[in-house]
């Protein structure tokens, strides 16, 4: 929540709130992008041991938000699609490595020429 972070009285603060956008789940252009982990933002790093914490979805559900099951179902669906994509990507990488091994003898001369040219 950002309540208390802004005074909402100056034009600059009103503009900042106007630019703020929030989403449930992952919005369309970002759901296909690779996820990145920011180590400095991990809960393990940021919180002291023994501190209490809660997830925003759990908190919202406790105060009357009615879409937790829907978001959980969609997240499970996204995880399944992501796992299928990863398995397909892993199989393609293994196939590529196998093809490179099979063609290593034929490409040795070409690789020497490319290495001499600086590639």
Buried (B, 14 or more C-beta within 10 A) or exposed (E): EEEEEBEEEEEEEEEBEEEEEEEBEBEEEEEEEEEEEEEEEEEEEEEEEEEEEEEEBEEBBEEEBEEBEEBEEBEEEEEEEEEEEEEEEEEEEEEEEEEEEEEEEEEEEEEEEEEEEEE
